[in-house]
Amino acid sequence: MSTTAPAPVTASEEAQREVVELCAELIRFDTSNPTGDERDCADWVVARLAEAGIASELVESAPGRANVVARIAGADPDRGALLVHGHLDVVPADPAEWRVPPFSGEIRDGYLWGRGAIDMKDTVAVMLATARHFARTGTRPTRDLVLAFLADEEAGGAYGAHWLVEHRPDLFAGVTEAIGEGGGFSYALDERRRLYPIENAQRGMAWMELTATGRAGHGSSPNDENAVTDLAESLTRIGRHTFPVRLIEPVRALLTEAARLQGVDVDLDTEDPDALDAELAKLGHVADFTQVVLRNSANPTMFSAGYQTNVIPGKATARVDGRFLPGHEQELTDTIDALLAPSVTRRWVNHDIAMETAFEGPLVDAMCDAVRAEDPDGHPVPYCNPGGTDAKAFTKLGIRCFGFKGLRLPHDLDYGRLFHGVDERVPLEGLRFGVRVMTRLWQSC
């Protein structure tokens, strides 16, 4: 029988205080991927949940590759469950490049520093702090919540989300919607107002290996079947190519709302590329923010050939990072094939879907309302994530996926450059803001 959930309440001071402590402890686990594993960190997550009386299951997909899943009963068991997921692994960090040791969890100048501070142990800490707050206070979410703390996202999720979807789909029984990383952070619109892009789309991944075959020979002799030359020319064409602008709905909606807020008239329907660039320029730095999701992309990233200076090899290989917008995968592959020399073939190294879902429904309303309640100068907007997240795995179960973390940032912090970058850090107040937003969301979605 359905029951009415209690009115949303503000997160406790205890939860807002401990989220910083939880995040610092998470950062101190070196879960670098591929140089480490997640087991010790996962055991710690299990213990923090158990302290609050929350049962969980630790699932290893391989030795050390650990995932934790917990289910919290909601007020309305007849509604589809909400999955809230975050990953425990991080990319490696070179301590010599950092101002603070990257796994120290040091607090300095109002920030918590360390690898994973924004990608994404901040969100994991918010999940834990909010769950513990609900358990301590006896607060029930509006519907069942499934919390997933995942392995291996930074390497594609083969030991994490994808493995669980294939081998343990029972853990996600009844889940209809999900939120994970990829959105919900603030982006300064002007000195007072902020956009909060909420991810409802992702570009697809098309990582490929290119192989050129030619005629091996002496380095001193003419050779018009040089595999290195053919591959290098192909890579140059790919690297220099600019794909046409394709305004998918989430990007169009973001730009339209930004134009409205700035009082700017922008014509997004012109088919003249130069005219469109001029129209987008009216939006200033907001247009710069969306450049990466205006079109497909393909960037050469690796090249390998030869073993001796005076030997022309018969084969050369390279890697290309291709990304495609929802609905435009064929355009990417057709373009790449047209740019390759006849001697060059391609194969997929990592090929994953693009995603898009409508920016509507009770969950979307709840995310937007939670942000506005904590930041009256905040303006939620749809967003296409240029990269990929574990959401790609969960869509295979028919789950409708969004990216939302609830993170308010200082206007002068270049958030995007901190991902996988040096001196990664998260503002302490941003963590507290996240707990307040998440508390509201879980009680209203």
BELCORUR-V803639 format. One line per field, one symbol per residue. phi: phi as a letter, one per 20 degrees, with the letter a starting at -180 (. if undefined). psi: psi as a letter, one per 30 degrees, with the letter a starting at -180 (. if undefined). A space follows every 50 residues. Layout:
phi->???
psi->???
This chain:
phi->.fcefffgcfgfffffffffffffffffeedgcdebcdffffgffgffff gendfbceceeagnedcccccdfdfcfeeffdedcbdeecffcegfeefc gfdemfdblncddqfngcbcfffgffgfffffffffemfdffbgddecdd emffdonfdcgfffffdcfffdgnfdbbcbeoaneecfebfddcecfdfc bcfedcfcddcddbdfaffedfbecefffffffffffffefdfffcefgg fgfffffffffemdeceedfeegfffgfffffemfffffegfdebfbbcf cbbbambbfecefebbcbdcedccfgncffgffffgffeefgeddcbfdb ccfecbcfeaogffgffffffffebfeecfbfbdffdccfggffffemee dcdbcmcedffeeegffefmdemgacfgffffgfffffffffece
psi->kklkllkklkkleeefefeeeeeeeeefjjhkjggalgeeeeeeeeeeee eggjklkkjkflkfjkkkklkkklfjfflklkkjklkfllllkjffflfl kfgfhkkkhglkklkfefihfeeeeeeeeeeeeeeefgkklflkkjkkjl lgefgfgegceeeeeefhfffgkfkfllkalgaglkkkeafelkkjkjkg lkllkiklkkkkkajlakffkkjghjeeeeeeeeeeeeffkjllkjjlee eeeeeeeeeeefhkkkjgfkfjeeeeeeeefffbfeeeefefgflllkkk fkkkklfkegkjlfkkllkkjkkklkggeeeeeeeeeffklffklllkej jlllkklkilleeeeeeeeeeeefjfgkjkllkkkfblafeeefffggkj klkkfijklkfgkieeffjgakhklkkefeeeeeeeeeeeefgf.
